């Protein structure tokens, strides 16, 4: 049986880093995180299995940022500095893909985005993942 999920084109701002991805549940997994790093980064991420990403160009132009436990691996284009994806701490078998890098998708396409509690991360607390709040976007025009 073949995989019928759509493939999405993903690129950084300058276009040096480009890949294709099949998302786990399309855009139903869209979320943000409240940890110290994600709070500053401000991206909305969607989920994909590690095997569901295929680089087209620029994989060698990625730089890596890790902090605290070093489990999460945050990838950025060395040229333009845009965060394209990260390997999740909560599930290292998944990537979080920056929706702003997906062709034809904008973070402003999501009227509501759950914000996961990354301050009290399940890996630290031993409890289930918890939604800390909801981020809303209401266009004025």
Secondary structure in CASP SS format (residue, H / E / C, confidence):
PFRMAT SS
TARGET T0000
AUTHOR 0000-0000-0000
METHOD secondary structure of the structure
MODEL  1
X C 1.00
X C 1.00
X C 1.00
X C 1.00
X C 1.00
X C 1.00
X C 1.00
X E 1.00
X E 1.00
X E 1.00
X E 1.00
X C 1.00
X C 1.00
X C 1.00
X C 1.00
X C 1.00
X C 1.00
X E 1.00
X E 1.00
X E 1.00
X E 1.00
X C 1.00
X C 1.00
X C 1.00
X C 1.00
X C 1.00
X C 1.00
X C 1.00
X C 1.00
X C 1.00
X E 1.00
X E 1.00
X E 1.00
X C 1.00
X C 1.00
X H 1.00
X H 1.00
X H 1.00
X H 1.00
X H 1.00
X H 1.00
X C 1.00
X C 1.00
X C 1.00
X E 1.00
X E 1.00
X E 1.00
X E 1.00
X E 1.00
X H 1.00
X H 1.00
X H 1.00
X E 1.00
X E 1.00
X E 1.00
X E 1.00
X E 1.00
X C 1.00
X H 1.00
X H 1.00
X H 1.00
X E 1.00
X E 1.00
X E 1.00
X E 1.00
X C 1.00
X C 1.00
X C 1.00
X C 1.00
X C 1.00
X C 1.00
X C 1.00
X E 1.00
X E 1.00
X E 1.00
X E 1.00
X E 1.00
X C 1.00
X C 1.00
X C 1.00
X C 1.00
X C 1.00
X E 1.00
X E 1.00
X E 1.00
X E 1.00
X E 1.00
X C 1.00
X C 1.00
X C 1.00
X C 1.00
X C 1.00
X C 1.00
X E 1.00
X E 1.00
X E 1.00
X E 1.00
X E 1.00
X H 1.00
X H 1.00
X H 1.00
X E 1.00
X C 1.00
X C 1.00
X C 1.00
X C 1.00
X H 1.00
X H 1.00
X H 1.00
X C 1.00
X C 1.00
X E 1.00
X E 1.00
X E 1.00
X E 1.00
X E 1.00
X C 1.00
X C 1.00
X C 1.00
X C 1.00
X C 1.00
X H 1.00
X H 1.00
X H 1.00
X H 1.00
X C 1.00
X C 1.00
X C 1.00
X C 1.00
X C 1.00
X E 1.00
X E 1.00
X E 1.00
X E 1.00
X E 1.00
X E 1.00
X C 1.00
X C 1.00
X C 1.00
X C 1.00
X C 1.00
END
